[in-house]
């Protein structure tokens, strides 16, 4: 059963708190692909922030429906929104780590007033992660964005690892070739 409304509600709540604290942020993950039209059922949701973990912890402090967990061994911060059951976990990522360094109008799009990465930046982030982990879920998201949004992607922002992706998944070569042809 899909939890799109609950996932989006979690993003809205966290976004409101971060905005109130003056923290630039943008969401991405497999859930962004779902919002863009992918049929994949996923609860993968990340939030990139331009300030440190402490500022995020302070922004969500004393909010009844939100808890925070810091994993010291992996240097990761997780925010859990407990209003829906089961609760929704959002991993907080520092800007530049697995996404753009700058969160501005060139890297962010608003979806119902909530900031998400643009398709180009989402593709860039997913290709970088896929190059390291080769997860099929990341490949699914890359394939979806490449085939659905090739005409609006900025090839200059796509990592060279996309070539390895195309070698492994040649069925997506036509979309990659169409994107490259726009820049020739």
C-alpha positions as CSV (number, residue, x, y, z in Angstrom):
1,X,0.0,0.0,0.0
2,X,1.4,3.4,-1.0
3,X,2.1,6.0,1.6
4,X,2.6,9.0,-0.7
5,X,0.4,11.4,1.3
6,X,2.1,10.4,4.6
7,X,5.6,10.7,3.1
8,X,4.7,14.1,1.6
9,X,3.3,15.3,5.0
10,X,6.6,14.3,6.7
11,X,8.5,16.4,4.1
12,X,6.1,19.4,4.6
13,X,6.4,19.2,8.4
14,X,10.2,19.0,8.4
15,X,10.5,21.7,5.7
16,X,8.4,24.1,7.7
17,X,10.6,23.6,10.8
18,X,13.9,24.0,8.7
19,X,12.5,27.0,7.0
20,X,11.6,28.6,10.3
21,X,15.2,28.0,11.5
22,X,16.6,29.6,8.3
23,X,18.1,26.3,7.1
24,X,18.2,25.9,3.3
25,X,17.2,22.4,2.4
26,X,15.9,20.2,-0.4
27,X,14.4,16.7,-0.4
28,X,15.3,13.8,-2.7
29,X,15.5,10.1,-2.8
30,X,13.3,7.5,-4.4
31,X,10.3,9.4,-3.1
32,X,11.1,12.2,-5.5
33,X,11.0,9.8,-8.4
34,X,7.5,8.8,-7.2
35,X,6.4,12.4,-7.1
36,X,7.8,12.8,-10.7
37,X,5.7,9.9,-11.8
38,X,7.7,6.7,-11.2
39,X,5.5,3.7,-10.3
40,X,8.1,2.4,-7.9
41,X,6.9,2.0,-4.3
42,X,9.5,3.4,-2.0
43,X,10.0,5.3,1.3
44,X,13.5,6.5,0.5
45,X,13.6,10.1,1.5
46,X,16.6,12.3,2.1
47,X,16.9,15.9,3.1
48,X,20.0,17.9,2.1
49,X,20.7,20.8,4.4
50,X,23.2,23.6,4.1
51,X,24.1,23.8,7.7
52,X,25.4,21.2,10.2
53,X,23.5,18.5,12.1
54,X,23.3,20.6,15.3
55,X,21.2,23.2,13.6
56,X,18.8,20.6,12.4
57,X,18.6,19.0,15.9
58,X,17.8,22.5,17.3
59,X,15.2,23.2,14.6
60,X,13.2,20.1,15.5
61,X,13.7,20.1,19.2
62,X,10.6,20.0,21.3
63,X,8.4,18.9,18.5
64,X,6.2,16.1,19.7
65,X,5.9,14.2,16.4
66,X,9.6,14.3,15.5
67,X,12.5,12.5,17.0
68,X,16.2,12.6,16.1
69,X,18.8,9.9,16.1
70,X,22.5,10.4,15.4
71,X,24.5,7.4,14.3
72,X,28.0,8.1,15.5
73,X,29.6,5.1,13.6
74,X,28.3,6.4,10.3
75,X,28.1,10.1,11.0
76,X,24.4,10.2,9.9
77,X,21.5,12.0,11.3
78,X,17.9,10.6,11.0
79,X,14.7,12.5,11.7
80,X,11.7,10.3,12.4
81,X,8.2,11.7,11.9
82,X,5.9,9.6,14.1
83,X,2.5,11.0,13.2
84,X,1.6,8.2,10.8
85,X,2.0,4.6,11.8
86,X,4.5,3.2,11.0
87,X,6.6,6.3,11.3
88,X,8.6,7.8,8.5
89,X,12.4,8.2,8.6
90,X,14.2,10.9,6.8
91,X,18.0,10.8,6.5
92,X,19.6,14.3,6.8
93,X,22.6,14.8,4.4
94,X,25.0,17.7,4.4
95,X,25.0,19.8,1.2
96,X,27.8,18.6,-1.1
97,X,27.9,15.1,0.4
98,X,25.3,13.4,-1.8
99,X,23.9,16.3,-3.6
100,X,24.6,19.9,-4.7
101,X,26.8,22.1,-2.5
102,X,24.5,25.1,-3.1
103,X,20.8,24.9,-2.6
104,X,19.4,27.6,-4.8
105,X,17.0,28.2,-7.7
106,X,19.3,26.3,-10.1
107,X,19.3,23.1,-8.0
108,X,15.9,23.2,-6.4
109,X,12.3,22.9,-7.6
110,X,9.3,23.5,-5.5
111,X,6.6,20.8,-5.4
112,X,3.6,22.2,-3.6
113,X,5.9,24.7,-1.9
114,X,8.3,22.0,-0.6
115,X,11.8,22.2,-2.0
116,X,13.0,19.1,-3.9
117,X,16.1,18.6,-6.1
118,X,15.6,19.3,-9.8
119,X,15.6,16.3,-12.1
120,X,19.2,17.1,-13.1
121,X,20.5,17.3,-9.6
122,X,18.5,14.2,-8.6
123,X,20.0,12.3,-11.5
124,X,23.4,13.6,-10.5
125,X,23.0,12.5,-6.9
126,X,21.6,9.1,-7.9
127,X,24.4,8.4,-10.5
128,X,27.0,9.2,-7.9
129,X,25.4,6.8,-5.3
130,X,24.9,4.1,-7.9
131,X,28.5,4.3,-9.0
132,X,29.5,3.3,-5.4
133,X,26.8,0.9,-4.4
134,X,25.2,-0.4,-7.6
135,X,21.8,-0.7,-5.9
136,X,19.0,-1.8,-8.2
137,X,16.7,0.9,-6.6
138,X,19.1,3.6,-7.6
139,X,19.4,2.2,-11.1
140,X,15.6,2.2,-11.3
141,X,15.4,5.9,-10.4
142,X,18.2,6.7,-12.8
143,X,16.4,4.9,-15.6
144,X,13.1,6.6,-14.8
145,X,14.6,10.1,-14.8
146,X,16.7,9.5,-17.9
147,X,13.8,8.1,-19.9
148,X,11.2,10.6,-18.7
149,X,13.2,13.8,-18.3
150,X,16.1,13.5,-20.9
151,X,14.9,16.6,-22.7
152,X,15.3,18.8,-19.6
153,X,18.5,17.3,-18.1
154,X,21.7,19.4,-18.1
155,X,24.3,17.0,-19.4
156,X,27.1,19.1,-17.9
157,X,25.9,18.1,-14.4
158,X,25.7,14.4,-15.0
159,X,28.7,12.5,-13.7
160,X,30.8,10.4,-16.1
161,X,29.7,7.3,-14.3
162,X,26.5,7.4,-16.4
163,X,28.6,5.8,-19.2
164,X,29.1,2.8,-17.0
165,X,25.4,2.8,-16.1
166,X,24.6,2.7,-19.9
167,X,27.0,-0.1,-20.5
168,X,25.3,-2.1,-17.7
169,X,21.8,-1.1,-18.8
170,X,22.0,-0.7,-22.6
171,X,18.2,-0.5,-22.9
172,X,18.5,3.1,-21.7
173,X,21.1,4.1,-24.3
174,X,18.5,5.7,-26.6
175,X,17.5,8.2,-24.0
176,X,21.2,8.9,-23.2
177,X,22.0,9.3,-26.9
178,X,19.0,11.7,-27.3
179,X,20.3,13.8,-24.3
180,X,23.9,13.9,-25.7
181,X,22.5,14.9,-29.2
182,X,21.0,18.0,-27.6
183,X,24.5,19.1,-26.7
184,X,26.3,18.3,-29.9
